[in-house]
């Protein structure tokens, strides 16, 4: 396909090849876009218009796993990238009010009233939205009664406002946006990973320890953030980052429950 021109032939509104669509695009945007990029940009249009820019909401709407939908927005060269095939196209047609011939169109032909800057040419996984998303504090209950005890917690971070773009770029793997919460770091047992008062982002849609990792969990009414390691035939080993704390094992007799998996921590440094 070396003979394909780099610009639209004069007088031609749209020119199709097996892999490429040429379309007149105003204001000097890229004229050359292959099917992978074009379909990715169209799906980004759906995500923005109907799902508030959040891939997990798109996944829920079309009945697909969030991690799979996230991979639909990966750059082609990234490991795990998925193309947008007939199954995804049909699912979106069944759920959303799409124009006739939507999946054959160029993104700039779709919803021309869409605010500029929603989809950026050349990086169709990226988008800008004026609508912030709220990640709220994990609710542990009251200080009296059946509330979860978090010892030595120096105040709390009550929530974050983030853009959909921030979620997509920083949290590619999570069960759904609605399952994200903030836990404020407490105690000194995980010094080295985070300090008391630091923000930790958890996915409380994960309620089992099926892989080793850092979890937010409770034992007999007290909350912990520790590294959990499964030991065959013995149980789950609880490991602190701070070496002055001994490891211990969660026993079957304990009232144990996983409250969420820690996805990211932000470690503060006093200046």
Beta strands, then each sheet from edge to edge (+ up, - down):
strand 1: 14-16
strand 2: 20-23
strand 3: 32-34
strand 4: 119-120
strand 5: 123-127
strand 6: 133-137
strand 7: 159-162
strand 8: 180-184
strand 9: 199-203
strand 10: 213-219
strand 11: 222-231
strand 12: 235-239
strand 13: 248-250
strand 14: 256-265
sheet 1: 1+ 2- 3+
sheet 2: 4+ 5-
sheet 3: 7+ 6- 8- 9+ 14- 10+ 11- 12+ 13-
end
